[in-house]
Amino acid sequence: MYYFLRLRYVGDNFRGFQYQPGLRTVQSVLTEAFGELFGNEVLVKGCSRTDSGVHANDYCITVLTPEYAPDIPPEKLPFAVKRYLPEDISVYSAEYAPDNFHVRHDVKYKEYLYLVDNSPVPDPFYTRRSWQYLYPLPEESDIIMHNAGQYLVGTHDFSSFMAEGSEVASRVRTIFYINVKKSILKSKLFEIRVAGDGFLYNMVRIIAGTLVDVAAGRKKTEDIPEILKKCDRKYAGMTAPPEGLYLNRVVY
Amino acid sequence: MYYFLRLRYVGDNFRGFQYQPGLRTVQSVLTEAFGELFGNEVLVKGCSRTDSGVHANDYCITVLTPEYAPDIPPEKLPFAVKRYLPEDISVYSAEYAPDNFHVRHDVKYKEYLYLVDNSPVPDPFYTRRSWQYLYPLPEESDIIMHNAGQYLVGTHDFSSFMAEGSEVASRVRTIFYINVKKSILKSKLFEIRVAGDGFLYNMVRIIAGTLVDVAAGRKKTEDIPEILKKCDRKYAGMTAPPEGLYLNRVVY
């Protein structure tokens, strides 16, 4: 059987999604859990690589089971696998995957959420679930960051917003939207949403770091188109830390 | 100096507020942190005992410093003590306490928040931060629980809602309001708010457990006045687990 599943995980204690020998990754934990359920030859593929400490409110995988495996109806799968999963990850929906479906290539777009908590002292409920940026930002930082972000929307060469040393054939990507707003969850929490057809390594974290630089006055809104044009990582802002980043929505 | 402070903490890794030899409690961690800042004779008092695993969005303490201690202006105190506090606790405001102020006796009322997450599979972001009640409750459970809760509002003998074996002079308490609603944070999350002038041991957790019993159909709304009248713990519902409980607001 070939299943398509959606899941959530808290990234703190994972060394990212992808399998790495000897390390606790999302892929290895899932492969082990589905291995218990279906047999060891199970094949788990993910929609995206995520870094150590990055969270997922919505992450998609396919699970290909060996021929001898029991045929579990998809609607029962989230409950069947629950007992084999640790508390920092859960599968919340499952269906049969269409033939020839590819969980990474067939993504139409992904939305990332980046949380910046600007409380003056760290909020313990948001530790390792946000960027605890303690230096006070202006009240209207949501508007400042939103406006600056609009220069990034569209199809561009995002070389300036890619971690140095990454190997990739093309650095052209399309960002569909960037929205920045104050959270309804609590005061001084800013939510940055970035949706695009694909992302370079660290791209959302460099965008978040650059927008915070603009809010803090270290860069100007009008600098953004210049930074894009340079196609050079050193012109963009800092790479915001992984703990503020959530893969938030995956659309096929 | 005599300070009044407000703080937040994540309860997972604390054995409640009150000092217990050899255990990690909120009081012992705070006494140690303020001891570093002011000297070892510092005296930390809390507004309430909270159990192991119970959280606080708002908790009040007083800190009495020894005479030789440095006089730190209150507005600087949250930042000064930050370096001595672990990541699961933070002080977010401070002022001088009035003379004769008593942080526990002078409380006018406290509001508790109880979170019931009724997602069919556990949400990893709410593990140990809510009661993960996986058995599906009716869609309108917020209304059912709210209505049942109204029978508890007012001044009553709450013996039925007190953990057995507690020693207390009077079991009469006044509940000012009980509000139950669906959370805006996510679907299937119910928020139960209970405010009162004082609470018996486990009272809010037994109220939450009883309201969930009513939502689940194991008890009826009309049973609530009967349960109150019995003045006997065995007639109320189960004690909901500590991880769903937050001390949410303390008013003087």
Chai-1 contact restraints between the chains, C-beta under 6 A:
chainA,res_idxA,chainB,res_idxB,connection_type,confidence,min_distance_angstrom,max_distance_angstrom,comment,restraint_id
A,R8,B,P124,contact,1.0,0.0,6.0,A-B,restraint_1
A,Y9,B,P124,contact,1.0,0.0,6.0,A-B,restraint_2
A,V10,B,P124,contact,1.0,0.0,6.0,A-B,restraint_3
A,V10,B,F125,contact,1.0,0.0,6.0,A-B,restraint_4
A,P78,B,V121,contact,1.0,0.0,6.0,A-B,restraint_5
A,K82,B,V121,contact,1.0,0.0,6.0,A-B,restraint_6
A,E87,B,T127,contact,1.0,0.0,6.0,A-B,restraint_7
A,D88,B,P124,contact,1.0,0.0,6.0,A-B,restraint_8
A,I89,B,P124,contact,1.0,0.0,6.0,A-B,restraint_9
A,S90,B,V121,contact,1.0,0.0,6.0,A-B,restraint_10
A,S90,B,P122,contact,1.0,0.0,6.0,A-B,restraint_11
A,S90,B,P124,contact,1.0,0.0,6.0,A-B,restraint_12
A,Y92,B,V121,contact,1.0,0.0,6.0,A-B,restraint_13
A,V121,B,P78,contact,1.0,0.0,6.0,A-B,restraint_14
A,V121,B,K82,contact,1.0,0.0,6.0,A-B,restraint_15
A,V121,B,S90,contact,1.0,0.0,6.0,A-B,restraint_16
A,V121,B,Y92,contact,1.0,0.0,6.0,A-B,restraint_17
A,P122,B,S90,contact,1.0,0.0,6.0,A-B,restraint_18
A,P124,B,R8,contact,1.0,0.0,6.0,A-B,restraint_19
A,P124,B,Y9,contact,1.0,0.0,6.0,A-B,restraint_20
A,P124,B,V10,contact,1.0,0.0,6.0,A-B,restraint_21
A,P124,B,D88,contact,1.0,0.0,6.0,A-B,restraint_22
A,P124,B,I89,contact,1.0,0.0,6.0,A-B,restraint_23
A,P124,B,S90,contact,1.0,0.0,6.0,A-B,restraint_24
A,F125,B,V10,contact,1.0,0.0,6.0,A-B,restraint_25
A,T127,B,E87,contact,1.0,0.0,6.0,A-B,restraint_26
